[in-house]
Amino acid sequence: MVDLKTQYEKIKSEVDKGIQEVISQTAFINGAQVKRFQSDLAKYMDVKHAVTCGNGTDALQIAMMALDLKPGDEVITSDFTFIATVEVIALLGLKPVLVDVDPETFTLDIDHVKAAITPKTKAIVPVHLFGQSAPMEALMAVAKEHNLYIIEDTAQAIGSDYKFSDGRTAKVGTIGDIGCTSFFPSKNLGCYGDGGALFTNDDVLGEKIRSIVNHGSKKKYYHDMIGVNSRLDTIQAAVLLAKLPHLDAYNAARQAAADYYDAAFADCDKLITPKRADFSTHTFHQYTLVTKGINRDALKQHLLENDVPCAVYYPVPLHLQKAFAPYESNDADFPVTNRLIQEVISLPMHTELQEEQLAFITQTILKFVNQ
């Protein structure tokens, strides 16, 4: 699904030099490379504050801590996403309120969000799934109307641009109160271990986040609030410093591969290619098809038997996970998600895909579909 080895070989000298520099300096925690990466990342995102942390899950938890969300507060988010988005809500004693998604973009359905708001609602967590934005302009309007916070889960969409109705653009993850991302190795911008970051244009929140990630401390051994130990290792910062200048090229390579897939499946009514929303660029963390009138699981088996990697994101919706049984969701409230888990399949998507590989993948799929 991801060819990190070939990607590394192309930037080997930059990465190796950066790692060796860290080892030579022996500043393995909060070294100069961390500070430099935060600065470079903030410039790339065009945001005031970019604060790194240990991983993307921590980033979401830290965001909720920074906003002073209290046990019992309700947080609305997507049912069709990875568990990290929701588990931190539960870990903090907040109440996750899961809602269904748009059938074309797989991101939050604005009407379902509106219907889920109660006097206890304090925040919305839109997930920018598979590489494109949730409908942020509409969500921001709802948040303003009800005095709610917006925490963007940008783990799968770093580098994507949101297009406002007035022509303005902004990087996804910089629109809400706080944006969160992950640098897990398979992400569009991935390190060689775990890593994450938070984004905000609010100076007070920026300072608070910097304190929370470091045990609630602004000055060593002085702790003004309860925090966590969640810092990006300096070696991982060195890797990310080497990769960040290539991010736009990496995303362009993913978009080119997606264009190839789109063209190959254009005349196949049994495969629905990913919707590209008018308000967002798509950086294709995943390329996910929706199957119609064919057995998705049989297609998956056919691909694996022909040495074509594939995956189902996600096979079990969050409202049916045992971990969230105490929240008593109504299965009937999630018709889109319940259908998608039976129909979606994701194809190889990374920066190193060659036309020969893309041809083999698409031909293997069409052979099954047309049999």
N, C-alpha and C positions, 0 to 999 in steps of 0.2 A: 504493500500500500504506500510505503514511503521509502525513498532511496537516500538515506542520510549519508551512506558511505561515499557515493559518487559526488554528492554535494560537498562533503568535507574535502575530498581530494582536490576540488577546484579552488578551494580557499585555504588549503593546508598550510601554506607558509604564513599566512596572516594569523590563523588560529594558533599554530604551534608557537609562533613568536609571542603572541599575547599570553598564552599559558606559561611559557618559560619566564616571561617577565614577572608574572605574579610569583612564581616559585622563587625566583632570584630575590625578589623584594620581601618575600615571606609575610606580606600583609594579607592574610587569607580571609579576614573578616573586615568589611568596610574599608577595603583598600582603595587606592586612587582610581582604579578602574571602575569601581562601583559608582563613585561620584561622577566620573566622566560619562559613563553609560547613561546615568540618570539625566544628565544635562543634554546629551545627544538625543536621547529618546524624547525629552520634553520639546526640543526643537523640531524633531520629526513630526510629533503629534500636534505641534502648535498649541501647547497647553502650558499653563504656568508651572504646574507641579507634576513631576513624574517620580514616584517613590517606589523603589524596588522592594520585593519581599521574597519569602521562601518559595512560594508557589501560588498558582492561581486560586486555589481553594482558600488559602490564607487571605488573599487579597479581598475576596468577597466577605469573609468574616471581619476583617479589619475595617472594611467600609461600613459595615453595620455597627461596629463598635464606635467608629468615629462619629456616626450620626446619632449616637446615644439612644438607639432603639432598645426598648425595655421588654422583659418577658411578658408575653401576652399580646404584644403588638402584632398586627397581621401584615404579612408581606406577600404581595401578589407576584407570581412568576409563572413560567411556562411548565406545562406537564410534559412536553416533548423536548427533553434536554438531558444532559449528563447529571448524575446525582449531586455533584459538587455544588451546583447552583442552589439546591434546596437543603442539603444536609447542614450547611452552616446556619441556615435560618433556624432549624430545629436545635442545633447545638447551643445556640444562644437563648433558647427558651422562647423564641418567637414562634408565631403560628404561620406555617407556609400555606398559602391559598393558591392552589393550582388551577390554571385555566387552560382552555383549549387554544389551539393555534390556527393560523390562517392556512387553508388547504394548499395554497400555491407557494408561499414563502416559508412556511413552517415556523414563523415567528409569531409573537403574541397577537391574538385577535383583539383589536381595540374594543369591540362591542362586549366581548366576554370580560375584558378588564373592567370596563365601566360597571357591568352587572355585579362584579365581585366586590366592589368597594363598600365598606361598612364604616361605622364610626371608629372602629378599631384599626382600620387600615392606616399604615404609616409610610409604606414604601412600595415601589414597583421595581422589579428586577427584569428588564427586558433582556432576552438572550439573542445575540446577533448570530444566529445559527448558520453553520456551514460556510460562512464567509460574507454574509450580507446583513444589513441592518434591519432591526425591527422598525416599525413606523414611529420614529422618534418624535417627529413634529406633533403628531396627534397625541402621543403619550405625554409629551411635555405639557400640552394644553390641559389634559386631564389632571396631571399632577398639580398644575398651578391652580386649577379650579377647586381641588380638594385638599390643597396644602400638603402634598405628599412628596417624599424624596424619590429620586430616580437613581438607581445603581445599575450601570450598564455592565453586563457580562460580555466582554469583548474577547474572550479567550480564543474564539474561532475566527475573528474578523479583523485582526490588527492590520492597519493599512487601508481598510475600506473607507470610502468617502460617503458622507451623507449629503444629499442635495435638498436644501430647503425650498419651499414654494416661491420664495422671493429671490432665488438664484444663488444665495449663499451656500457655501460648502463647509463642512467640518469633518475632521477625522472621527470615525465611530469610536466611542469611548470617551469623548471630550464634551459631550452634549449635556448629559445629566449632571447630577451633583457630584458623583464619583464614577469613574470608569475602572474596570478591573480586567486584567489580562493574565494569561499564562504563557510561560516560555518552555512548557513541556517539549521534549525533543521533536515531536511530530508536528508541532504548530508551525504556522507560516514563518514566524520568527521564533526559533527554538534553540535552547542551549543544550548542553550535553549532560543534563541532570534535571533537577527541578528548579523552577524560578517563576517569579510573577511580578506584577507591578500594579500600581494604582495611579489614576490620573484625576486631577481636579484643577479648576480655575479659581477656587475659593482659597484665599490665603490662610484663613483660620483652619479650614479642614486640612490643607496641605501640611501645616505645622503639626496638627494633631495626629495625622497619619504617620508622620516621621517619628513622632514620639511613641505611638502604639507599637510600631514594628520593632522597637528597641526597648522592650520591657517598660513602656510608659515613661521613658526617660529622655529628657532634653540635655541634661548634664549628667555625666557618669556618677552613679550611686545616688542620684536624686530622682525620685519617682513621683510624678505629679498625678498619675492615673494608673489604672490597671492596664497593662499592655500584654504583648506576647513576644516570643523570641522568633522572629520571622525575617531573616536577612538573606539577601542574595549573596551567595559565596563569590568572592572576588574572581576565582577562576571562571565561574559561569559568566560573570560580567565581561571578562576578557573575550570569551567566545561570542557573546552578544555584540560586543563592540566591533568584532570582525564581521559579523553577519548583518548588522543593521544597515550599512551602506548598500547592501544587496537586496534589501527587502522589496523595494519596488520592482526590481528585475525578477525576483522570485515570484511575486504576485502576478506579474505579466506572463511568466512562463505557465503558471497555473491557469490563467485566463486563456492562453493559447491552446492548452490541452483541452479545456472545457469547450472552446470553439470547435475543436476537432470532433469531440464527442457529440456536440449539438448537431453538427452537419451530418455525421454518420447516422444518427437516429432520427433525423428530421422527417423522414417519410414512414416511420414506424409508429402506427397508432397504438401499439401495445407498450410503448415506452414513453413516459412523459419526462422530458428533460427539465432541468432546474429553471424555475421562474427567475428572471432578473428584474427586480423591482425598479420602477422608474426613479425612486428616491435614493437608491443606493448602488454604488459599484459593488461587484461581487468578486471577492478574492479567493473563492473556492478552496477553503480548507478541506471541504469534502465536495465531491461531485456525486450527487444523489439522485438516482432515477426513481420514479414511481411506476410500478408495473401495473398493467391493466389486462385482465383476461388471460394471464399466464400464471403458472405456479412460481412464485418468487423463490421459495426454498429449493425447488428443483433447478431453477436458474443458478442459484448460488452453488449448488452441488456440481452442476455442469461446469461452471467457471473454475472451481477448485480442482476438479478432475483434469482440467486443461491448463493447470498451473497459472491461472489468472487470480490474483488476490482480490478479495472483495469482503465486504462487511455489512452488517445491518446496524445502523444507528437510528433508533434504539429498539431492541427487541421487546422490552417491557417498559410501559409508561410508568412514570413516577407514582401515579395514583394507585397502581396495582402492586407496587413494591411493598414487601412485608414491613420494611422499616417505617413506612408512612401510613400503615394501617390505623394507628391511633387517630389520624386526622379525618377519618371517615368521609372520604370523597365519594361522590356518586358517579359510578361508571357511566351512566347515561349522559353525563355532562361533557363527555370527551369523545364525541363521534369522530372527529377528524383525526385525533391522535390514535384512537383505536383502529382506524382504517390504515393509517400510515405505517404502523408497526407491522402490518401484514403485507405491505406493498413496497416499501422502500428498500433499495439496495445501493450501496456506495461502491464506486469503482476506484482503481488506483488513481491517486491525484497527488502529484508532487512536482518539484522543480526540474527533475531530470528526465521526464518522460520524452521518449523519442518517437518520431512518426511511425517507425517500424513496430514499436511496442503498441502504440495507439491503434494501429491497423489490426494487429493481432487481437487485441482486446475487443474491439468493436465487431470484428468478423466472428469471433467466437460467440459473442452475445447474439448477433443477428442469426447465426446458424441455429441456435436454440429457439429463438423467437419465431423463426420462419419455418420450422420443421413441421 
